[in-house]
């Protein structure tokens, strides 16, 4: 049996405070002094729980990414587990795409891309992020297998490839979020619908 250790309350408070500061100022927009002042934690306590200030940022970013992943898993589980037919599945996936690909989610997409990008400079961050991302891919792959058993998704489709593909086109919309002339959302959703119909 694997025992999961709870995060020490002081460490959790520092991560939560750093998360709030990142969301307000960006990952490079505040200092260790601001973190300590806002958290009411001493510098000694910070360095007891973290290797350095960069480690705090890395763990806060991983925590933020994990929240995005948990939200996506919850949404996909609700949609896919309750589906009753192939047509129902396609309609539900269209609803998910409409919600996930809307302009109001642009900040979230950019955020995830920035967190992924920053992980290249920290081996610890890369490892933590990889484990968190794997949870989403595994959860989606499991849902695809279940739907294949229920004959709602083509059994020839590789579940992990399907899960990765869906995530790739969702996160890839970040390219359009920074475009001078964004793609028409209805045209984008229609293309996703065509691709999904080909896979399902």
Secondary structure, DSSP 8 states (H G I E B T S, - for coil): --------HHHHHHHHHHHHHHHHH-TTSS-HHHHHHHHT--HHHHHHH-SSHHHHHHHHHHHHHHHHHHHHHHHHHHHHHT--SHHHHHHHHHHHHHHHTSGGGHHHHHHHHHHHHHGGG-HHHHHHHHHHHHHHHHHHHHHHHHHHHTTSS-TTS-HHHHHHHHHHHHHTTHHHHT-SS---HHHHHHHHHHHHHHH-
